[in-house]
Amino acid sequence: MRYVGCTNITPYKKKESNLEFWTCAEDSSSDCASILYLYTKNLLNNIPYNPSEAEELVTIQDLQNKVDQFWNCFDTSIKMNKRGLDGKQRILSVIANNFGRYKIQENLKISNDLLNAARKYSQINGPGYIAINKSIVTRSRISKVKDREFEAFFADKDNVSMSSYKVHSKTNLPILYLKDNKEAL
């Protein structure tokens, strides 16, 4: 039944009775409370009421309600996020490493990519912290003197012939061809 999307709301253990109660409602708390009420008032036929187990079931139900409230809050904060994908990653980074992949995907219905990005975000920036803007480092591997000589060599028309019809797609500059200045092999 779970694979169809139903939730088990049986308020007792299987050893007490083989009867089970399931619901297909998205918010199963009201159905669960109704069945629990019937069980505690001993109105379910053929199922004996045990007060000590009933108290335990009420505590478990309260705990389950708080867990459901936690997941609903996280789901709402992800959906209401105005900062796009970065904001979702930041919100998910708080719990991404503390819960299993299947638990998070089952409760929040998010993609693997978003979960992986949130885990990476958490490792780089810390859980819930603002992303660190790292400065981009550019290095010149050729010294400035050699760079000027290189530019001068290609600017000299004795060494290079300029194409009149071909241009580079990114820079829109004409393509340069080296001239063959060999006189003998």
CORQUI-V685512 format. One record per residue. N is the residue number from 1. RES is the residue in three letters. SS is DSSP state (~ for helix, > for strand, _ for the rest). PHI is phi in whole degrees, -180 to 180 (* if undefined). Layout:
# CORQUI-V685512
N & RES & SS & PHI
N & RES & SS & PHI
This chain:
# CORQUI-V685512
1 & MET & _ & *
2 & ARG & ~ & -61
3 & TYR & ~ & -70
4 & VAL & ~ & -84
5 & GLY & _ & 111
6 & CYS & _ & -88
7 & THR & > & -122
8 & ASN & > & -79
9 & ILE & _ & -120
10 & THR & _ & -66
11 & PRO & _ & -89
12 & TYR & _ & -142
13 & LYS & _ & -85
14 & LYS & _ & -66
15 & LYS & _ & -71
16 & GLU & _ & -78
17 & SER & _ & -162
18 & ASN & _ & -85
19 & LEU & _ & -69
20 & GLU & _ & -129
21 & PHE & _ & -120
22 & TRP & > & -128
23 & THR & > & -137
24 & CYS & _ & -106
25 & ALA & _ & -69
26 & GLU & _ & -66
27 & ASP & _ & -106
28 & SER & _ & -85
29 & SER & ~ & -65
30 & SER & ~ & -70
31 & ASP & ~ & -63
32 & CYS & ~ & -64
33 & ALA & ~ & -66
34 & SER & ~ & -65
35 & ILE & ~ & -65
36 & LEU & ~ & -64
37 & TYR & ~ & -63
38 & LEU & ~ & -61
39 & TYR & ~ & -68
40 & THR & ~ & -68
41 & LYS & _ & -88
42 & ASN & _ & 60
43 & LEU & _ & -100
44 & LEU & _ & -87
45 & ASN & _ & -67
46 & ASN & _ & 66
47 & ILE & _ & -123
48 & PRO & _ & -70
49 & TYR & _ & -93
50 & ASN & _ & -119
51 & PRO & ~ & -60
52 & SER & ~ & -67
53 & GLU & ~ & -71
54 & ALA & ~ & -65
55 & GLU & ~ & -63
56 & GLU & ~ & -64
57 & LEU & ~ & -66
58 & VAL & ~ & -64
59 & THR & ~ & -65
60 & ILE & ~ & -64
61 & GLN & ~ & -64
62 & ASP & ~ & -62
63 & LEU & ~ & -63
64 & GLN & ~ & -64
65 & ASN & ~ & -62
66 & LYS & ~ & -68
67 & VAL & ~ & -65
68 & ASP & ~ & -62
69 & GLN & ~ & -64
70 & PHE & ~ & -59
71 & TRP & ~ & -65
72 & ASN & ~ & -65
73 & CYS & ~ & -64
74 & PHE & ~ & -64
75 & ASP & ~ & -63
76 & THR & ~ & -65
77 & SER & ~ & -66
78 & ILE & ~ & -70
79 & LYS & ~ & -72
80 & MET & _ & -85
81 & ASN & _ & -63
82 & LYS & _ & -100
83 & ARG & _ & -97
84 & GLY & ~ & 74
85 & LEU & ~ & -64
86 & ASP & ~ & -63
87 & GLY & ~ & -67
88 & LYS & ~ & -65
89 & GLN & ~ & -62
90 & ARG & ~ & -65
91 & ILE & ~ & -65
92 & LEU & ~ & -69
93 & SER & ~ & -63
94 & VAL & _ & -65
95 & ILE & _ & -113
96 & ALA & _ & -59
97 & ASN & _ & -93
98 & ASN & _ & -95
99 & PHE & _ & -120
100 & GLY & _ & -72
101 & ARG & ~ & -57
102 & TYR & ~ & -69
103 & LYS & ~ & -64
104 & ILE & ~ & -68
105 & GLN & ~ & -68
106 & GLU & ~ & -67
107 & ASN & ~ & -88
108 & LEU & ~ & -106
109 & LYS & _ & 53
110 & ILE & _ & -114
111 & SER & _ & -84
112 & ASN & ~ & -61
113 & ASP & ~ & -62
114 & LEU & ~ & -66
115 & LEU & ~ & -66
116 & ASN & ~ & -64
117 & ALA & ~ & -64
118 & ALA & ~ & -67
119 & ARG & ~ & -66
120 & LYS & ~ & -66
121 & TYR & ~ & -59
122 & SER & ~ & -64
123 & GLN & ~ & -71
124 & ILE & ~ & -79
125 & ASN & ~ & -103
126 & GLY & _ & 98
127 & PRO & _ & -67
128 & GLY & _ & 83
129 & TYR & _ & -79
130 & ILE & _ & -70
131 & ALA & _ & -64
132 & ILE & _ & -83
133 & ASN & _ & -88
134 & LYS & _ & -88
135 & SER & _ & -72
136 & ILE & _ & -86
137 & VAL & _ & -100
138 & THR & _ & -116
139 & ARG & _ & -119
140 & SER & _ & -99
141 & ARG & _ & -87
142 & ILE & _ & -108
143 & SER & _ & -66
144 & LYS & ~ & -64
145 & VAL & ~ & -66
146 & LYS & ~ & -66
147 & ASP & ~ & -65
148 & ARG & ~ & -66
149 & GLU & ~ & -64
150 & PHE & ~ & -63
151 & GLU & ~ & -63
152 & ALA & ~ & -65
153 & PHE & ~ & -63
154 & PHE & ~ & -80
155 & ALA & ~ & -85
156 & ASP & _ & -77
157 & LYS & _ & -76
158 & ASP & _ & -75
159 & ASN & _ & -100
160 & VAL & > & -132
161 & SER & > & -114
162 & MET & > & -94
163 & SER & > & -74
164 & SER & > & -93
165 & TYR & > & -125
166 & LYS & > & -101
167 & VAL & > & -129
168 & HIS & _ & -71
169 & SER & _ & -66
170 & LYS & _ & -87
171 & THR & _ & -97
172 & ASN & _ & 58
173 & LEU & _ & -97
174 & PRO & > & -66
175 & ILE & > & -77
176 & LEU & > & -103
177 & TYR & > & -117
178 & LEU & > & -73
179 & LYS & _ & -83
180 & ASP & _ & -91
181 & ASN & _ & -102
182 & LYS & _ & -76
183 & GLU & _ & -101
184 & ALA & _ & -149
185 & LEU & _ & -82
